[in-house]
Amino acid sequence: MEKLSIIIPCYNEEASLAECYGRTAAVLNSMDCETEIIYVNDGSLDRTREILDSIATEDRHVKVIHFSRNFGHQPAVSAGIKNCDADRAIIMDADMQDPPELIPDILRLCKKEQANSVYCVRRSREKESWFKQFTARRFYRTMNSMSEIEFPLDAGDFRLIDRKIMDEFGKLKENGKYIRGLISWIGFKQVPFYYERKARIAGETKYPLRRMLKFASTALLYFSKKPLQIMIGLGFLAVIIGIILAIWVILGKIYGFSNAELGWTSTITVTVFFGGVQLLTIGVLGQYVGVLFDEIKDRPEYIIDEKRNFGD
């Protein structure tokens, strides 16, 4: 019999876990295939661990992975995928913004299209600020304009992936993962599923502006070399401006239409411009060097403290 896993990363989700488990289990119990839920506790500081252990004790179809500390949402999803032995897996969040009631429809679409992945595209974002919606839309479009591969617009981590994609994902060695980008990079047949994204049932978002910016920078640095190309373009522009300014000063001295000694304003302006270009270029290079530094250290992406109901 075919097996389906639901991978759910958790960080400080004590207020939503009861409803998350209840609704997800109710959907899975109505399906005609073998099912399980894999919760990944990403070093939560509230009662998330205690609640998950209690659920796993009562339901042997619930598996739990506890991290030794908080490593982040993407490592938690990665751990769920790498510890999954099912034929297909669905990745969703514990806050119920991704409704588990859609699981049968997603699975039916996957089988109908004979797809390797179904990525869920948000038609709308309930109760999210205009700033969050605007920046999210711009993020995906900016990434597509700068990346070497095309990402599905307005699609998050809520998706179905099959065994073929999970096996290929397990071969990827980088630690700074942008999972939705990596799954797009892996390829095979991937189809969209459109849905209305709900508001969180409890708690606060785990992606405030600071973490959103870090997430976006990871996606950009790992999937695009265009920032480096832009810096080269700025360098050429600075050189051209410098040459034009030098010619203007020389000709001005010869023909008497400029007074270089009194041109302190232009001198300061050009100095600031060149200095800004240099600092920006060094900063971008530093970001790429930082990525290389993190990868060369070859530290594990996460550390598992305990696993429950995995049988081994």
C-alpha positions as CSV (number, residue, x, y, z in Angstrom):
1,M,0.0,0.0,0.0
2,E,1.2,3.5,-0.8
3,K,2.4,5.6,2.1
4,L,1.9,9.3,2.6
5,S,3.8,11.5,5.2
6,I,2.9,14.9,6.4
7,I,6.0,16.9,7.5
8,I,5.3,19.7,9.9
9,P,8.1,21.9,11.3
10,C,7.3,23.5,14.7
11,Y,8.8,26.3,16.7
12,N,6.9,27.5,19.8
13,E,3.6,26.2,18.5
14,E,2.0,25.1,21.8
15,A,-1.2,27.1,21.1
16,S,-1.9,25.5,17.7
17,L,-0.6,21.9,18.1
18,A,-3.9,20.4,19.4
19,E,-5.9,21.7,16.5
20,C,-3.1,21.0,14.0
21,Y,-3.0,17.3,15.1
22,G,-6.7,17.0,15.4
23,R,-7.5,18.3,11.9
24,T,-4.6,16.6,10.2
25,A,-5.3,13.2,11.8
26,A,-9.0,13.5,10.9
27,V,-8.1,14.0,7.3
28,L,-5.5,11.2,7.2
29,N,-7.9,8.7,8.9
30,S,-10.4,9.2,6.0
31,M,-7.8,8.3,3.3
32,D,-7.3,4.9,1.8
33,C,-3.5,4.8,2.1
34,E,-1.0,4.3,4.9
35,T,-0.3,7.7,6.6
36,E,1.9,9.3,9.2
37,I,2.7,12.7,10.6
38,I,6.4,13.8,11.1
39,Y,6.7,16.7,13.5
40,V,10.1,18.4,13.7
41,N,10.5,20.4,16.9
42,D,13.0,23.1,16.0
43,G,14.3,23.8,19.6
44,S,11.0,25.3,20.9
45,L,11.1,27.2,24.2
46,D,7.5,26.6,25.2
47,R,5.6,23.4,25.8
48,T,5.8,22.2,22.2
49,R,8.1,19.3,23.1
50,E,5.9,18.1,25.9
51,I,2.8,18.3,23.7
52,L,4.4,16.5,20.8
53,D,5.7,13.7,23.1
54,S,2.2,13.2,24.5
55,I,0.7,13.0,21.0
56,A,3.4,10.5,19.9
57,T,2.7,8.3,23.0
58,E,-1.0,8.1,22.1
59,D,-0.7,7.8,18.4
60,R,2.0,5.5,17.0
61,H,1.5,7.0,13.5
62,V,2.9,10.3,14.8
63,K,6.7,10.6,14.6
64,V,8.7,13.3,16.3
65,I,12.2,14.7,15.8
66,H,13.5,17.0,18.5
67,F,16.5,19.3,17.6
68,S,19.1,20.1,20.2
69,R,18.4,23.8,19.7
70,N,16.7,26.2,17.3
71,F,18.3,25.7,13.8
72,G,15.6,27.3,11.7
73,H,12.6,26.5,9.6
74,Q,14.5,25.3,6.5
75,P,16.7,22.8,8.4
76,A,13.6,21.5,10.2
77,V,11.9,20.8,6.8
78,S,15.1,19.3,5.5
79,A,15.2,16.9,8.6
80,G,11.7,15.9,7.9
81,I,12.4,15.1,4.3
82,K,15.6,13.1,5.1
83,N,13.9,11.1,7.8
84,C,10.8,10.2,5.6
85,D,10.5,6.8,4.1
86,A,7.1,7.4,2.4
87,D,6.2,7.3,-1.3
88,R,5.0,10.9,-1.1
89,A,5.2,13.7,1.5
90,I,3.4,16.9,2.0
91,I,5.2,19.8,3.7
92,M,3.0,22.2,5.7
93,D,3.2,24.5,8.8
94,A,1.7,23.9,12.2
95,D,-0.1,27.3,12.3
96,M,-2.9,26.0,10.0
97,Q,-2.4,28.7,7.4
98,D,-2.0,25.7,5.1
99,P,-5.3,23.8,5.6
100,P,-4.8,20.1,6.0
101,E,-8.3,19.6,4.5
102,L,-6.7,20.2,1.1
103,I,-4.4,17.2,1.4
104,P,-6.8,14.8,-0.5
105,D,-7.3,17.3,-3.3
106,I,-3.5,17.8,-3.6
107,L,-2.9,14.1,-3.7
108,R,-5.6,13.6,-6.4
109,L,-4.1,16.3,-8.6
110,C,-0.7,14.7,-8.2
111,K,-2.0,11.3,-9.4
112,K,-4.1,12.8,-12.2
113,E,-1.2,14.8,-13.6
114,Q,1.3,12.0,-12.8
115,A,3.4,14.8,-11.2
116,N,6.5,14.5,-9.0
117,S,5.6,17.6,-7.1
118,V,2.5,19.8,-6.5
119,Y,3.4,23.3,-5.3
120,C,0.6,25.3,-3.6
121,V,0.1,28.8,-4.9
122,R,-1.6,31.4,-2.7
123,R,-4.5,33.2,-4.4
124,S,-4.8,35.4,-1.3
125,R,-3.3,35.9,2.2
126,E,-5.9,36.3,4.9
127,K,-5.3,38.9,7.5
128,E,-1.7,39.6,6.4
129,S,-0.6,43.3,6.2
130,W,-0.3,45.0,2.9
131,F,3.5,45.3,3.5
132,K,3.9,41.6,3.9
133,Q,1.8,40.9,0.8
134,F,3.6,43.5,-1.2
135,T,7.1,42.3,-0.2
136,A,6.2,38.7,-0.8
137,R,5.0,39.4,-4.3
138,R,8.1,41.5,-5.1
139,F,10.4,38.8,-3.6
140,Y,9.3,36.1,-6.0
141,R,9.4,38.3,-9.0
142,T,12.8,39.7,-8.1
143,M,14.1,36.2,-7.6
144,N,12.9,35.1,-11.0
145,S,14.5,38.1,-12.7
146,M,17.9,37.4,-11.0
147,S,18.0,33.7,-10.7
148,E,19.3,31.2,-13.2
149,I,16.2,29.0,-12.7
150,E,12.5,30.0,-12.6
151,F,10.6,29.8,-9.3
152,P,6.8,29.4,-9.1
153,L,5.3,32.7,-8.2
154,D,3.5,33.1,-4.8
155,A,4.3,29.5,-3.7
156,G,5.7,28.7,-0.3
157,D,6.9,25.5,1.3
158,F,3.4,24.0,1.3
159,R,3.7,21.3,-1.3
160,L,3.7,17.6,-2.2
161,I,6.9,15.8,-3.3
162,D,7.3,12.2,-4.3
163,R,10.0,9.7,-3.6
164,K,12.1,10.6,-6.6
165,I,12.4,14.3,-5.5
166,M,13.1,13.2,-1.9
167,D,15.9,10.9,-3.0
168,E,17.5,13.7,-5.1
169,F,17.0,16.2,-2.3
170,G,18.9,13.9,0.1
171,K,22.0,14.1,-2.2
172,L,22.2,17.9,-1.9
173,K,25.1,18.8,0.5
174,E,24.7,22.5,1.1
175,N,23.7,23.7,4.5
176,G,22.2,27.0,3.7
177,K,19.1,25.6,2.0
178,Y,16.3,27.5,0.3
179,I,14.1,24.5,0.0
180,R,11.4,25.7,-2.4
181,G,14.2,26.9,-4.7
182,L,16.1,23.6,-4.5
183,I,12.9,21.6,-5.3
184,S,12.4,23.8,-8.4
185,W,16.1,23.3,-9.3
186,I,15.7,19.5,-9.0
187,G,13.1,19.6,-11.8
188,F,10.9,16.7,-12.9
189,K,7.2,17.4,-13.4
190,Q,5.8,20.0,-11.0
191,V,2.3,21.4,-11.2
192,P,0.5,24.2,-9.3
193,F,-2.5,23.9,-6.9
194,Y,-4.3,27.2,-6.1
195,Y,-5.7,27.9,-2.7
196,E,-6.7,30.6,-0.3
197,R,-4.2,31.0,2.5
198,K,-5.8,31.3,6.0
199,A,-4.8,33.4,8.9
200,R,-2.8,31.9,11.8
201,I,-5.0,30.2,14.4
202,A,-2.7,31.2,17.2
203,G,0.7,32.6,18.1
204,E,2.9,35.0,16.1
205,T,4.6,34.7,12.8
206,K,8.1,33.1,12.9
207,Y,9.2,35.4,10.1
208,P,9.5,39.0,11.2
209,L,11.2,41.5,8.9
210,R,14.7,40.6,10.1
211,R,14.3,36.9,9.4
212,M,12.5,37.6,6.1
213,L,15.5,39.6,4.9
214,K,17.9,36.8,6.0
215,F,15.7,34.3,4.2
216,A,15.7,36.4,1.0
217,S,19.4,36.9,1.1
218,T,20.0,33.2,1.4
219,A,17.8,32.6,-1.6
220,L,19.6,35.3,-3.6
221,L,23.1,34.3,-2.7
222,Y,22.6,30.5,-3.3
223,F,20.7,30.9,-6.6
224,S,22.1,34.0,-8.4
225,K,25.4,35.5,-9.4
226,K,23.7,38.6,-10.7
227,P,24.6,40.8,-7.7
228,L,28.3,40.2,-8.7
229,Q,27.4,41.1,-12.3
230,I,25.7,44.3,-11.1
231,M,28.8,45.2,-9.1
232,I,30.9,44.8,-12.3
233,G,28.5,47.1,-14.1
234,L,28.8,49.7,-11.3
235,G,32.6,49.4,-11.5
236,F,32.5,50.1,-15.3
237,L,30.1,53.0,-14.7
238,A,32.5,54.5,-12.1
239,V,35.4,54.1,-14.4
240,I,33.5,55.9,-17.3
241,I,32.5,58.7,-15.0
242,G,36.1,59.1,-13.8
243,I,37.4,59.2,-17.4
244,I,34.7,61.8,-18.4
245,L,35.5,63.9,-15.4
246,A,39.3,63.8,-16.1
247,I,38.7,64.8,-19.8
248,W,36.4,67.7,-18.7
249,V,39.1,69.0,-16.2
250,I,41.9,68.8,-18.8
251,L,39.9,70.4,-21.5
252,G,38.6,73.0,-19.0
253,K,42.2,73.9,-18.1
254,I,43.2,74.2,-21.7
255,Y,40.3,76.2,-23.0
256,G,39.5,78.0,-19.7
257,F,35.9,77.0,-19.2
258,S,36.4,75.4,-15.8
259,N,38.4,76.2,-12.6
260,A,39.6,72.9,-11.1
261,E,40.9,74.5,-8.0
262,L,37.4,75.7,-7.0
263,G,35.7,72.4,-7.8
264,W,35.7,71.0,-4.3
265,T,32.0,70.1,-4.5
266,S,32.4,67.9,-7.5
267,T,35.5,66.4,-6.0
268,I,33.7,65.4,-2.8
269,T,30.7,64.1,-4.8
270,V,32.9,61.9,-7.0
271,T,34.9,60.7,-4.0
272,V,31.7,59.7,-2.2
273,F,30.4,58.0,-5.3
274,F,33.5,56.0,-5.9
275,G,33.7,55.1,-2.1
276,G,30.1,54.0,-2.1
277,V,30.7,51.7,-5.2
278,Q,33.8,50.2,-3.6
279,L,32.1,49.6,-0.2
280,L,29.0,48.1,-1.9
281,T,31.2,45.8,-4.1
282,I,33.2,44.7,-1.1
283,G,30.0,44.0,0.9
284,V,28.5,41.9,-1.9
285,L,31.7,39.9,-2.3
286,G,31.8,39.5,1.5
287,Q,28.4,37.9,1.5
288,Y,29.5,35.4,-1.1
289,V,32.7,34.7,0.8
290,G,30.6,34.2,4.0
291,V,28.5,31.6,2.2
292,L,31.7,29.8,1.1
293,F,33.0,30.0,4.7
294,D,29.9,28.5,6.1
295,E,29.9,25.6,3.6
296,I,33.6,24.9,3.9
297,K,33.3,24.4,7.7
298,D,31.0,21.4,6.8
299,R,29.1,21.5,10.0
300,P,25.9,19.5,10.2
301,E,22.8,21.4,9.1
302,Y,21.1,20.4,12.4
303,I,21.6,18.2,15.4
304,I,18.9,15.8,16.5
305,D,18.4,15.4,20.2
306,E,15.8,12.7,20.2
307,K,13.5,10.8,17.7
308,R,10.2,9.1,18.7
309,N,8.3,6.3,17.0
310,F,10.8,5.9,14.2
311,G,11.4,2.3,15.2
312,D,15.2,2.3,14.8
